[in-house]
Amino acid sequence: MARKPVFAGQFYEKNDVLLDKQITDCFNDKNGPGDLPINKRSKKLQAIIAPHAGYMFSGPCAAWAYKEIAESEFPDVYIIIGPNHHSHINAVSLDGYETPFGLVRVDKEFATALLEKNSELAADEKAHEEEHSIEVQLPFLQYVTKDKMHELKMVPIILGDIDYKKLATDIKEVIVEQNKKVVFIISSDFTHYGRLYHHVPFSDNPKEKIYTSDRDAIDLIEKLDPEGFMKYFEEHMMTICGYMGIAVLLKSLKSAKVSLEQYYTSADLEENSRYLNSVSYAAIIFN
């Protein structure tokens, strides 16, 4: 039985017509790309990193990444990796996800092969039930693949604590063995700052320091340096929730042209914000 859209009506509109308008507005927003995708599907794309907050906050940022998906070649499967905010369980869903736009099916052949290779992963539908990091990506993905809706398949993975190097190796092996064209979608917000998030490493010039902290992490992402990224994450006690998925991605790619398409924080959206609490959003593409 497919997972129901638990966070519809909270993170995004639960009515399909209103949701379509909401996503359209994200593309046209002043913080979005400013126009809708051109579905020529002529570009080559390996991966995106996109945020997973409520669409009123992070949707315009996410639109930058999904515009690239819309304008790139359609793969056999999207490997969607998000954090498990609730436990250390590393879980794959085999049942698929429903959204107000309909069902997103799982590539069970790929998912099963990956589960057979990696003992740290489990097929665990319950672990996916309360987690939003995958669900929030799907309406955007469906919106930009309307022309391919019936061909759309994914492998949804949520990660707690895992050997990211082995998982990256296992994913690459399955890709080769099954001769699949894949695009990675890494679901992650960046710095969570403030007492609300139990993270106040500095109190003076918070905006400047949040930007600098995120920029240093993104520099390592742009260099495709998983070891450097993980070292920076640990040494600076970063609060990038999808860090494990990012590390898996960086270890999976041999080479890529990496581009930061958009970056802002939730505090930037508040008039005269004092940056007491803030979550950072980034849209990064890997061609």
C-alpha positions as CSV (number, residue, x, y, z in Angstrom):
1,M,0.0,0.0,0.0
2,A,1.4,3.4,-1.0
3,R,2.3,5.9,1.6
4,K,-0.3,8.7,2.0
5,P,0.7,12.4,1.7
6,V,1.1,13.0,5.4
7,F,2.3,16.6,5.1
8,A,-0.2,17.8,2.5
9,G,-2.0,20.8,4.0
10,Q,1.1,21.6,6.1
11,F,4.2,21.9,4.0
12,Y,2.2,22.4,0.7
13,E,-1.4,22.6,-0.5
14,K,-3.4,19.4,-0.3
15,N,-5.7,20.3,-3.2
16,D,-4.2,19.4,-6.6
17,V,-5.4,22.5,-8.3
18,L,-4.1,24.8,-5.5
19,L,-0.9,22.8,-5.3
20,D,-0.3,23.3,-9.0
21,K,-0.8,27.1,-8.6
22,Q,1.4,27.1,-5.5
23,I,4.3,25.5,-7.4
24,T,3.8,27.8,-10.4
25,D,4.0,30.7,-8.0
26,C,7.3,29.4,-6.6
27,F,8.8,29.5,-10.1
28,N,7.5,33.0,-10.7
29,D,8.5,34.3,-7.2
30,K,11.2,37.0,-6.8
31,N,13.4,34.3,-5.1
32,G,12.5,31.7,-7.8
33,P,13.9,31.5,-11.3
34,G,11.3,34.0,-12.5
35,D,9.8,31.8,-15.2
36,L,8.5,28.3,-15.8
37,P,10.7,25.5,-17.2
38,I,11.0,25.0,-21.0
39,N,10.5,21.3,-21.4
40,K,13.0,20.7,-24.2
41,R,14.8,18.0,-22.2
42,S,18.1,18.7,-24.0
43,K,20.4,19.1,-21.0
44,K,22.5,16.5,-19.2
45,L,21.9,16.3,-15.5
46,Q,23.4,14.1,-12.8
47,A,21.9,15.5,-9.6
48,I,20.3,18.3,-7.6
49,I,20.3,19.3,-4.0
50,A,17.0,20.9,-3.0
51,P,15.5,22.0,0.3
52,H,12.5,20.4,2.0
53,A,10.8,23.1,4.1
54,G,7.3,24.4,3.6
55,Y,6.8,25.7,0.1
56,M,6.1,29.2,1.4
57,F,9.7,29.3,2.6
58,S,11.9,27.1,0.5
59,G,9.7,26.5,-2.5
60,P,11.1,29.3,-4.7
61,C,14.6,28.0,-3.9
62,A,13.6,24.5,-4.8
63,A,12.1,25.7,-8.1
64,W,15.6,26.6,-9.4
65,A,16.7,22.9,-9.0
66,Y,13.5,21.5,-10.5
67,K,13.7,23.8,-13.5
68,E,16.9,22.0,-14.3
69,I,15.2,18.6,-14.0
70,A,12.4,19.8,-16.3
71,E,14.9,20.9,-18.9
72,S,17.2,17.8,-18.7
73,E,17.0,14.3,-20.1
74,F,14.5,12.1,-18.4
75,P,16.2,9.2,-16.5
76,D,15.1,5.7,-15.9
77,V,14.9,6.4,-12.2
78,Y,15.4,9.3,-9.7
79,I,17.3,8.2,-6.6
80,I,15.9,10.5,-3.9
81,I,17.9,10.6,-0.6
82,G,16.7,12.5,2.4
83,P,17.6,12.6,6.1
84,N,15.7,10.6,8.7
85,H,14.8,13.3,11.2
86,H,13.3,10.9,13.7
87,S,15.8,8.0,14.1
88,H,19.1,6.5,12.9
89,I,17.3,4.0,10.7
90,N,18.4,3.8,7.1
91,A,15.2,2.9,5.2
92,V,14.1,2.3,1.6
93,S,10.4,2.4,0.7
94,L,9.2,-0.2,-1.8
95,D,5.5,0.8,-1.7
96,G,5.7,4.2,-3.4
97,Y,4.3,7.6,-2.3
98,E,1.0,9.2,-3.0
99,T,0.7,13.0,-3.4
100,P,-2.3,15.2,-4.4
101,F,-1.0,14.8,-8.0
102,G,-1.1,11.0,-7.8
103,L,1.2,8.0,-7.2
104,V,5.0,8.0,-7.5
105,R,6.1,4.4,-8.1
106,V,9.3,2.8,-6.9
107,D,11.7,1.1,-9.2
108,K,11.6,-2.2,-7.2
109,E,14.2,-3.9,-9.3
110,F,16.7,-1.2,-8.4
111,A,15.7,-0.9,-4.8
112,T,15.7,-4.7,-4.2
113,A,19.2,-5.0,-5.7
114,L,20.5,-2.2,-3.5
115,L,19.0,-3.8,-0.4
116,E,20.7,-7.0,-1.2
117,K,24.1,-5.3,-1.4
118,N,23.8,-3.1,1.7
119,S,23.0,-4.7,5.0
120,E,22.7,-1.2,6.7
121,L,19.7,-0.5,4.5
122,A,16.3,-2.0,5.3
123,A,12.9,-2.0,3.5
124,D,11.0,-0.1,6.3
125,E,7.7,1.6,5.4
126,K,7.1,2.6,9.0
127,A,10.3,4.6,9.1
128,H,9.0,6.6,6.1
129,E,5.6,7.3,7.5
130,E,6.5,10.3,9.7
131,E,9.4,11.7,7.6
132,H,8.8,14.7,5.3
133,S,12.2,14.9,3.5
134,I,11.2,12.7,0.6
135,E,7.5,13.6,0.4
136,V,8.1,17.4,0.1
137,Q,10.3,16.8,-3.0
138,L,7.7,14.8,-4.9
139,P,5.0,17.3,-5.9
140,F,7.8,19.4,-7.5
141,L,9.1,16.4,-9.3
142,Q,5.7,15.5,-10.6
143,Y,5.0,19.1,-11.6
144,V,8.2,19.1,-13.8
145,T,7.6,15.6,-15.3
146,K,4.0,16.0,-16.3
147,D,5.0,14.9,-19.8
148,K,6.5,11.7,-18.4
149,M,4.2,11.1,-15.4
150,H,3.5,7.4,-16.3
151,E,7.2,6.7,-16.7
152,L,8.2,8.3,-13.4
153,K,10.0,6.0,-11.0
154,M,12.1,6.6,-7.9
155,V,14.1,4.9,-5.2
156,P,13.3,6.8,-1.9
157,I,15.9,6.4,0.8
158,I,16.1,8.1,4.2
159,L,19.3,8.0,6.1
160,G,20.2,8.2,9.7
161,D,23.8,7.0,10.2
162,I,25.4,4.9,7.5
163,D,28.8,4.1,5.9
164,Y,28.3,6.6,3.1
165,K,31.3,5.4,1.1
166,K,29.9,1.8,0.9
167,L,26.4,3.0,0.0
168,A,27.8,5.2,-2.8
169,T,29.7,2.1,-4.1
170,D,26.7,-0.1,-3.9
171,I,24.5,2.5,-5.7
172,K,27.1,2.8,-8.5
173,E,27.3,-1.0,-8.9
174,V,23.5,-1.3,-9.2
175,I,23.5,1.5,-11.8
176,V,26.1,-0.4,-13.9
177,E,24.6,-3.8,-13.4
178,Q,21.1,-2.7,-14.5
179,N,22.4,-0.2,-17.1
180,K,20.1,2.5,-15.7
181,K,20.2,6.2,-16.3
182,V,19.7,7.9,-13.0
183,V,19.4,11.4,-11.5
184,F,20.0,12.0,-7.8
185,I,17.8,14.2,-5.8
186,I,19.3,15.0,-2.5
187,S,16.9,16.5,0.0
188,S,18.5,18.9,2.5
189,D,18.3,22.2,4.2
190,F,21.5,23.9,5.3
191,T,22.3,25.7,8.5
192,H,19.6,25.6,11.2
193,Y,20.6,28.5,13.5
194,G,19.1,29.7,16.7
195,R,17.8,28.5,20.1
196,L,14.8,26.9,18.3
197,Y,17.3,24.5,16.7
198,H,19.7,24.3,19.7
199,H,22.5,25.8,17.6
200,V,23.9,29.1,18.6
201,P,27.6,28.9,17.9
202,F,27.8,32.7,17.5
203,S,25.5,35.7,18.4
204,D,27.2,38.7,16.8
205,N,26.7,39.3,13.0
206,P,24.6,36.1,12.7
207,K,23.6,36.7,9.1
208,E,27.1,37.2,7.9
209,K,28.4,34.1,9.8
210,I,25.5,31.9,8.7
211,Y,26.2,32.8,5.1
212,T,30.0,32.2,5.5
213,S,29.4,28.9,7.2
214,D,27.1,27.7,4.5
215,R,29.4,29.0,1.8
216,D,32.4,27.1,3.1
217,A,30.3,23.9,3.1
218,I,29.1,24.6,-0.4
219,D,32.6,25.2,-1.6
220,L,33.5,21.7,-0.6
221,I,30.4,20.4,-2.4
222,E,31.4,22.2,-5.5
223,K,34.8,20.5,-5.3
224,L,33.1,17.1,-5.1
225,D,35.1,16.5,-1.8
226,P,33.1,14.1,0.4
227,E,35.8,13.6,2.9
228,G,36.5,17.4,3.2
229,F,32.8,18.0,3.5
230,M,32.3,15.5,6.3
231,K,35.3,16.7,8.1
232,Y,34.0,20.3,7.9
233,F,30.6,19.2,9.0
234,E,31.9,17.4,12.1
235,E,34.5,20.0,13.1
236,H,32.1,22.9,12.9
237,M,29.1,20.9,14.3
238,M,27.1,21.8,11.3
239,T,23.3,21.5,11.2
240,I,22.9,20.5,7.6
241,C,20.2,17.9,8.0
242,G,20.9,16.1,4.8
243,Y,24.6,15.9,5.2
244,M,24.7,12.1,4.8
245,G,22.9,12.1,1.5
246,I,25.2,14.9,0.3
247,A,28.2,12.8,1.2
248,V,26.8,9.8,-0.7
249,L,26.2,12.0,-3.7
250,L,29.7,13.4,-3.7
251,K,31.2,10.0,-3.4
252,S,29.0,8.7,-6.2
253,L,30.0,11.3,-8.8
254,K,33.3,11.0,-10.8
255,S,33.1,14.5,-12.1
256,A,30.5,17.2,-12.6
257,K,30.0,20.9,-13.3
258,V,28.5,22.1,-10.0
259,S,26.5,25.3,-9.8
260,L,24.8,27.1,-6.8
261,E,21.6,28.4,-8.4
262,Q,20.0,30.0,-5.4
263,Y,20.6,30.5,-1.7
264,Y,18.8,32.4,1.0
265,T,17.6,31.8,4.6
266,S,14.2,31.8,6.2
267,A,15.2,34.9,8.1
268,D,15.9,36.7,4.8
269,L,12.1,36.5,4.2
270,E,11.3,38.4,7.4
271,E,11.2,42.2,7.2
272,N,13.8,43.7,9.6
273,S,14.8,40.2,10.8
274,R,17.3,39.9,13.7
275,Y,18.2,36.4,12.6
276,L,17.3,34.9,16.0
277,N,16.2,31.7,14.3
278,S,17.0,30.8,10.7
279,V,17.1,27.9,8.3
280,S,19.2,28.1,5.1
281,Y,18.1,26.9,1.7
282,A,20.2,26.1,-1.3
283,A,19.5,24.8,-4.8
284,I,22.6,23.2,-6.3
285,I,22.8,21.4,-9.6
286,F,25.4,18.9,-10.9
287,N,25.7,18.6,-14.7
